[in-house]
Amino acid sequence: METEHAKMKGLPPIMDKNTSMLILGTFPGEKSLEVSEYYAHPNNSFWYIMEYLLDKPFRDMEYKERTSGLLENRIGLWDVYSYCSRKGSSDSDIKDILGIDFGILDCYPLKLVAFNGVNAAANAWGLKTPNIILPSTSGANTHMSKAMKAKTWENMIKGTGAYQFSTR
């Protein structure tokens, strides 16, 4: 018999009135929920990629500095699920979802939504903003090295013409 898991609440969005690119994940992993920080697991390559793209030492910064650095570059973070139940951190184990209201995004000057992996994009119903699906930064995504993920993120985001990195 399968054990029922308690419904978990995701993290609040990291966005402001200047956010032009929003990176949407699926739902925070256990480590991220534990410390209330996006992409907190050391095997996740998200902060490595941001370091590469924005030429800032994100991995050496405190979390507040990291999120401030993203906002300074007009980048926001959020997840497509507000609530769900899940055992562990795997997206494939997510059940009982409640997604975010994509209508809220109309209040921001977004030019691009970048999905962090195909699972994040799979449930993006009603999204009007131009969007792309990027390789997942999850440590479980071992098909690409961190360096290859970073280069792919850069090329795909630049290819949209919707967001330009000020440092590259």
Secondary structure as a PSIPRED ss2 file (coil, helix, strand):
# PSIPRED VFORMAT (PSIPRED V4.0)

   1 M C   1.000  0.000  0.000
   2 E C   1.000  0.000  0.000
   3 T C   1.000  0.000  0.000
   4 E C   1.000  0.000  0.000
   5 H C   1.000  0.000  0.000
   6 A C   1.000  0.000  0.000
   7 K E   0.000  0.000  1.000
   8 M E   0.000  0.000  1.000
   9 K E   0.000  0.000  1.000
  10 G C   1.000  0.000  0.000
  11 L C   1.000  0.000  0.000
  12 P C   1.000  0.000  0.000
  13 P C   1.000  0.000  0.000
  14 I E   0.000  0.000  1.000
  15 M C   1.000  0.000  0.000
  16 D C   1.000  0.000  0.000
  17 K C   1.000  0.000  0.000
  18 N C   1.000  0.000  0.000
  19 T C   1.000  0.000  0.000
  20 S C   1.000  0.000  0.000
  21 M E   0.000  0.000  1.000
  22 L E   0.000  0.000  1.000
  23 I E   0.000  0.000  1.000
  24 L E   0.000  0.000  1.000
  25 G E   0.000  0.000  1.000
  26 T C   1.000  0.000  0.000
  27 F C   1.000  0.000  0.000
  28 P C   1.000  0.000  0.000
  29 G C   1.000  0.000  0.000
  30 E H   0.000  1.000  0.000
  31 K H   0.000  1.000  0.000
  32 S H   0.000  1.000  0.000
  33 L H   0.000  1.000  0.000
  34 E H   0.000  1.000  0.000
  35 V H   0.000  1.000  0.000
  36 S C   1.000  0.000  0.000
  37 E C   1.000  0.000  0.000
  38 Y C   1.000  0.000  0.000
  39 Y C   1.000  0.000  0.000
  40 A C   1.000  0.000  0.000
  41 H C   1.000  0.000  0.000
  42 P C   1.000  0.000  0.000
  43 N C   1.000  0.000  0.000
  44 N C   1.000  0.000  0.000
  45 S C   1.000  0.000  0.000
  46 F H   0.000  1.000  0.000
  47 W H   0.000  1.000  0.000
  48 Y H   0.000  1.000  0.000
  49 I H   0.000  1.000  0.000
  50 M H   0.000  1.000  0.000
  51 E H   0.000  1.000  0.000
  52 Y H   0.000  1.000  0.000
  53 L H   0.000  1.000  0.000
  54 L H   0.000  1.000  0.000
  55 D C   1.000  0.000  0.000
  56 K C   1.000  0.000  0.000
  57 P C   1.000  0.000  0.000
  58 F H   0.000  1.000  0.000
  59 R H   0.000  1.000  0.000
  60 D H   0.000  1.000  0.000
  61 M C   1.000  0.000  0.000
  62 E C   1.000  0.000  0.000
  63 Y H   0.000  1.000  0.000
  64 K H   0.000  1.000  0.000
  65 E H   0.000  1.000  0.000
  66 R H   0.000  1.000  0.000
  67 T H   0.000  1.000  0.000
  68 S H   0.000  1.000  0.000
  69 G H   0.000  1.000  0.000
  70 L H   0.000  1.000  0.000
  71 L H   0.000  1.000  0.000
  72 E H   0.000  1.000  0.000
  73 N C   1.000  0.000  0.000
  74 R C   1.000  0.000  0.000
  75 I E   0.000  0.000  1.000
  76 G E   0.000  0.000  1.000
  77 L E   0.000  0.000  1.000
  78 W E   0.000  0.000  1.000
  79 D E   0.000  0.000  1.000
  80 V C   1.000  0.000  0.000
  81 Y E   0.000  0.000  1.000
  82 S E   0.000  0.000  1.000
  83 Y E   0.000  0.000  1.000
  84 C E   0.000  0.000  1.000
  85 S E   0.000  0.000  1.000
  86 R C   1.000  0.000  0.000
  87 K C   1.000  0.000  0.000
  88 G C   1.000  0.000  0.000
  89 S C   1.000  0.000  0.000
  90 S C   1.000  0.000  0.000
  91 D H   0.000  1.000  0.000
  92 S H   0.000  1.000  0.000
  93 D H   0.000  1.000  0.000
  94 I C   1.000  0.000  0.000
  95 K E   0.000  0.000  1.000
  96 D E   0.000  0.000  1.000
  97 I E   0.000  0.000  1.000
  98 L E   0.000  0.000  1.000
  99 G E   0.000  0.000  1.000
 100 I C   1.000  0.000  0.000
 101 D C   1.000  0.000  0.000
 102 F H   0.000  1.000  0.000
 103 G H   0.000  1.000  0.000
 104 I H   0.000  1.000  0.000
 105 L H   0.000  1.000  0.000
 106 D H   0.000  1.000  0.000
 107 C H   0.000  1.000  0.000
 108 Y C   1.000  0.000  0.000
 109 P C   1.000  0.000  0.000
 110 L C   1.000  0.000  0.000
 111 K C   1.000  0.000  0.000
 112 L E   0.000  0.000  1.000
 113 V E   0.000  0.000  1.000
 114 A E   0.000  0.000  1.000
 115 F E   0.000  0.000  1.000
 116 N E   0.000  0.000  1.000
 117 G C   1.000  0.000  0.000
 118 V H   0.000  1.000  0.000
 119 N H   0.000  1.000  0.000
 120 A H   0.000  1.000  0.000
 121 A H   0.000  1.000  0.000
 122 A C   1.000  0.000  0.000
 123 N C   1.000  0.000  0.000
 124 A C   1.000  0.000  0.000
 125 W C   1.000  0.000  0.000
 126 G C   1.000  0.000  0.000
 127 L C   1.000  0.000  0.000
 128 K C   1.000  0.000  0.000
 129 T C   1.000  0.000  0.000
 130 P C   1.000  0.000  0.000
 131 N E   0.000  0.000  1.000
 132 I E   0.000  0.000  1.000
 133 I E   0.000  0.000  1.000
 134 L E   0.000  0.000  1.000
 135 P C   1.000  0.000  0.000
 136 S C   1.000  0.000  0.000
 137 T C   1.000  0.000  0.000
 138 S C   1.000  0.000  0.000
 139 G C   1.000  0.000  0.000
 140 A C   1.000  0.000  0.000
 141 N C   1.000  0.000  0.000
 142 T C   1.000  0.000  0.000
 143 H C   1.000  0.000  0.000
 144 M C   1.000  0.000  0.000
 145 S C   1.000  0.000  0.000
 146 K H   0.000  1.000  0.000
 147 A H   0.000  1.000  0.000
 148 M H   0.000  1.000  0.000
 149 K H   0.000  1.000  0.000
 150 A H   0.000  1.000  0.000
 151 K H   0.000  1.000  0.000
 152 T H   0.000  1.000  0.000
 153 W H   0.000  1.000  0.000
 154 E H   0.000  1.000  0.000
 155 N H   0.000  1.000  0.000
 156 M H   0.000  1.000  0.000
 157 I H   0.000  1.000  0.000
 158 K H   0.000  1.000  0.000
 159 G H   0.000  1.000  0.000
 160 T H   0.000  1.000  0.000
 161 G C   1.000  0.000  0.000
 162 A C   1.000  0.000  0.000
 163 Y C   1.000  0.000  0.000
 164 Q C   1.000  0.000  0.000
 165 F C   1.000  0.000  0.000
 166 S C   1.000  0.000  0.000
 167 T C   1.000  0.000  0.000
 168 R C   1.000  0.000  0.000
